[in-house]
């Protein structure tokens, strides 16, 4: 269930569209944003970063090479990934 509910995302428009769904699940993105940017997105969509996987973490097969190397928000190169989710 976990693996089928995590969607990779590398573009801001797709990020916003994802949270407009009724049952969006989680979103896996490249992340280089600031704490302030995270808080702004959190307020806008009622979401938070749930997890920042450590390098070498075991990820679902579809996510291993799914994301761009550039942050979906800032466009900066990053090796950091974030899993976003909404609490219900």
Secondary structure as GFF3:
##gff-version 3
##sequence-region A 1 88
A	DSSP	three_ten_helix	3	5	.	.	.	ID=ss1
A	DSSP	beta_strand	6	9	.	.	.	ID=ss2
A	DSSP	alpha_helix	12	19	.	.	.	ID=ss3
A	DSSP	beta_strand	26	30	.	.	.	ID=ss4
A	DSSP	alpha_helix	35	45	.	.	.	ID=ss5
A	DSSP	beta_strand	47	51	.	.	.	ID=ss6
A	DSSP	three_ten_helix	61	63	.	.	.	ID=ss7
A	DSSP	beta_strand	81	86	.	.	.	ID=ss8
###
